[in-house]
Amino acid sequence: MTASPEDHAERERMRADADAFLSQRDAAAAAASQPLQDHAAPLRIPPPGLPASRRLAVAAMRLSPSMTEAGWGWMNGGLARLSRRRIATICTGDRLHVDLRDFIGSRLFHFGVWEPNVTAVVLDALRPGDVFCDVGANIGYYTVLASRLVGPTGMVVAVEPSPTALRRLHDNIALNGLTNVRVVAAAVTASRGRIALYTPLSGNAGTASTVSRPGHAEQADVAALPLTDILTPDEMARLRLVKIDIEGGEGPVLANILEERAAFPPGAEFLAELGVDATTPGAAGASELVARFNAAGFHSRAVANNYELSAYLAFKGPEAMQDVRLPMTDQTDVLFSRRPRVAAAA
């Protein structure tokens, strides 16, 4: 369907508002203290700040024909028998308590990066003074990363409902001495209330969800809040990026954001992991959500996100984002923005 002149004019107005918001943000960041992250430096695996022993280990993995997923599991199982709890150094030079038997923890310990292309989007987006909202913060990788990027004049709002993950999140905030993080112990939903939280019986602790699924058990009854109830007026005014990874609960949250979009600043972007089918009863599927955002004047860009070991070992720099093609056929990380945007150059 061809857009009317009125629709085209509205989209151009929204884009101009977003450009003005970001220009004002960048001017304020330039006037602030020296940025804590070199945004021009491309992301690599291993990152330069990784200890020499870890960089050498990654080089050896790339040369070893036995470094398959099975070999990876054997290696980490052996290391875990010596010491399961380790300290990982991430790409900003910050540190995290990790568990080698956890899928995310083992990737972070060896590579210093989780979801490299998604990480590149976060690195490219945030500047000193910004507000970042980490919905489904888990152990705090993106929370700690963003805290470094937004600096002492910025703020990170880390939202996590799992009591187990919250303990690890607080540990990692304390490990890095962060003072610009506000933790909210709740699940983000479309309305206020209480909701059951399901956690995995083993494996990837990052798959805790408010959606019941095989291999998960109910862990707790937790507070449920819409995003607009969580963010303060000041945080909302300076909001730059919301990252949403809540394992199947994204549909109602994104639909609520779209309904309340006037409450968010024009330069705010939303980065969400979307499954192909709706996992929350009655919620819109991924393709429908993308179509709704597009109709409301957003640009929807797919961010490459391959969890395979081979993708981490082959990673040399971030891939450019692509327009989301409908209908969606695979789980995809999508960046919703009111203006066109490309990933940081490799």
N, C-alpha and C positions, 0 to 999 in steps of 0.2 A: 504494500500500500504506500503510495507516494505521500510524503509529508506535506502538510499545508504550509503556506507562507507564514502563518501564525506559529506553527510548530517549529519551523526553521528559525524564526526570529527568537523564540523562547530558548532554543538550544544555544544559539549564539550569545544570548544574554547570560545564560548559565556558564558558558565557557569563559566569557569576559569576566564574570564575577570570580570564577576559580583562578584565572590568571592574576587578577588584582590581589586576591587573598595571598597567593603564593609569592607574588612580587613583594608584597608588604612583609611577609614572613622572612623572605631571603634577605631583605634590607635589614631587618631587626637582627637576624642571625649574624650578618656581617659586622654589625656594630657591637655585637656581644664579644665575649672572650674568644680566643682562638679556638676553632673547632677541634674537638677531641678525636675526630676521625678524618683521615684523608679520603674524601669521597671520590677523588679521581683515581685512586688506586683500585685496579680491578681485583675481584675476589678470585683466589686460587685455592686449590687443594694440593699440598698442604699450605695453609696461610703462613706468611713470613714469621709471625709471632709464635708458631708452634715450636716446642722444645726440639733441639737437634735430634734427640733420640727418636722422637715421633716422626720427624721428617724423613730420617733414614729408614724407619720402619715402613712408611708409605712407599718409598722408592723400592724397597725390597718386595713389597706386596705386588707392585706393578710388574715386576720381573718374574714373579713366581707363578708357574702354571698351576700350582696347587691352591692358589688363593681364589677359590670358588666360595659360594655361600656356605657350603659344607665345611670347607677349610677355615672360613671365618668363624663359624660356630665352634669348631674344635679349638682354634687358637684362643678365642675369648673364654671358652670353658676352662682351658688350662690356666690362663691368667687369673681368672676369677677364683680358682682354687687357692692361689697364692694370696690374693686380696681382691675381694669382690668390689669393695668401695674404692673408687679412685678419684683423683682430681683431674679434670680435663681443662686444657687451655683453649679458649675459643678465638675466633679470628680478630676480635678487638683487643686481645691480650688479657681479657678477664678470665675468671676461673669458675668452674662448676663442679659440685659434688655429683658424681655419676655412678651408676651401677653397671658393671660390665655384662651382666646377664640381661640387661634391658636393651631392646633394639636401638632406641635413641641414644642411650648412654654409651653403648659401644661405638656407634658412629662418631659421637662427639669426642670420645677419648682418643681415637686414632686419627680422625681427620680435622678436628677443631671446628667443624661446620656441620650443621644440620640443614637439610633441604637447601642446597646451595643457590638455586635460582630464586627461591623465595627469599632467602637471606639477602641476595643481591638487590631485590626490590626494596626491602627494608633499609638497607644501607644507602640506597639512592634517594629514598624519600625523606629521611629524617635529618633535621638540622637543629642546632642549639635553640632552645626555647619552645620547641614543638611539644605536643602531647601525643603519646602513643598509647593505644588501648589494646592489651593483649588478652583476648577472650579465649579462655582455655589455655592458661599460661603454663600448666604442667609444672615441670621442675624449674622453669624460668630462663630457658635459653634466649628466647626473644625479648623477655623482660630485661635481662642483664645486657644484652646487645643494645637494645634501644636506650637504656639508661645512659650508656656511654655516649651515644649519638646525640641525645637531646640535651645533655649537660645539666649543670646545676640550675639553669633557668627554665628547664623543661620539666616534664612530668611523665611518668609511666604509670598507667593504671592496669594492674595485673589482676585479672578475674579468674578465679579457679575454685570449683566446688569440692574437689576431692580432698578429704582430710589428710590422706597419705601424701598426695602431691603438694598440698599446702605446707606441710612440714619441710619438705625438700626445697620448696620455693623460698620459704623464709630462711633456710640454711644458706642458700645460694645468694640471697640478698645480703645476708650478714657477712658471708665470706668475702664479698667484694666491697663491703662498707658503703652500700648504696643509701643515699638519703633522698633521692628523688623518685621513689617508688611507693605507690599506695596499693596495698593488697585488699581485694574485696573477696571475701569467702562466700561465693554465691554462684549459681548457674545463670547464664544470660538466657532469657526466654522472652516471649512476646508479651507476657503479663505477669503481675506480681503474684506470689504464692509460695508453695512448696512443691518439690518434685523429687522423684526417686533418682538416685545416681547409681549406675551400673559400672563395675570395674572388671578388667580382665582377670581370669583365674591364673594366667601366666603370660610371659612374653612381654609385649609392648605396653607399658603402663600408660602411655599416651593415648590409648584408645578408650579411656573412661568416657562414659556418655550418659545422657539422660534418656537414651533410646535403648530399650532392651534388645539384646541380640545373643546368639549362641556363643558360648565360651565366656560369658560375663555373668556376674552375680551382683545382686543389689548390695551396695556398700553402706549407703546412708540416705536419709531424707534431708534434702538441703534447701536453703533459701533460693528463690527464683525471682529475678528482677529484669525488667527491660533495660536496655543500654541507656536510654534517656533518664532512667531513675538512678543509674550508677554514677554517671559523669556529673561533676559540679558545673555551675555556669562558667567558671573560669576555664576548666578543662575542656568544656564543649567549645568555647570560643577559640581555643588554640589547637583544637584537635586536627591532627594531620593524617593519621593512619590508624585504622582499626583492623587488626588481624583476628580472624575468626576461624578456629579449628576446634569444633566441639562434636566431632565424630557422629554426624548424622542429624544433629539438632540445628543445623544452620538455616534450614528452610524458613521456619517461623520467625527466626531472629532477623533474617534479611528482609522478609516481607514486612516486618514491623519497622525496620530502618527505612524502607522505601515509603511506607505510610507516613513516617515522621521526618522525612528528609528535610523539611523546612527548618527543623530544629538544629540541623548540622551545618557547619560552615561550608561555603561553596568549595573550598579547597580540600575538604576531607575525602579520603579514599578508603575503600573497604576491600580487604583482601581475604577471600574465603575459600575453603576447600569444599567443593561441591560434588556429591555423589550423583550418579545419573538419575536414580529414582528417589522419590521422597521416602525417607525412612520414618518420618513422624506422621502418624495418621492424619489425613486431611490437609497436609501441607503441600505446597506447590513443589513440583519436581524442578531439577536444575535448569532444564531448557526453558521452562515457563518463567522461572525467576530471572534468568538472563534476558529473556524477551521483555519482561516488565521493566527491568532496569534500563534497557535500551530505549524503550518507549518513553521513559521518564527523562531522557536526555543524557544518560550515562554512556560511557564507552566501556565495553566489557573485553578485557584482554586476558588471554590464557597464559599462565606462567608454567613453564616446564617443571615437572617435579617427579623424577625417577628415583625410587628408593633402592633400586638394585645396587649391589656392591660394585658391579662393573661400571655403573654410571658415576659413582664417587671416584673410583680409580681413574676413570677417563676424563674427569672434569678438568678443564683448562681455563674456563671462564664462563660467565653467564650467557645464556641463550636469550635472544631478543624475544619479547612477548609477541603473541599473535592474536588477531581478532578471534573471538570465540565463534566457532561455526555451529549453527543449529541445524538439526537437533544434536545435542551432546550425546556421545556414545561411551565415554570413559570418565572416570573420576578426574576432575580438573580443578586446579587452583586458579581462581579468577580474581582479577583486580577490577573493581568498579570505580571509575573516575569520571568526573564531569568535564575532563579535557583529555585529548590524546596524550599518551605518554609511552615512552619506550624504556626498556631496561638499560642499565648502565652498560657502557661499551666494554667489550672484552679486552 
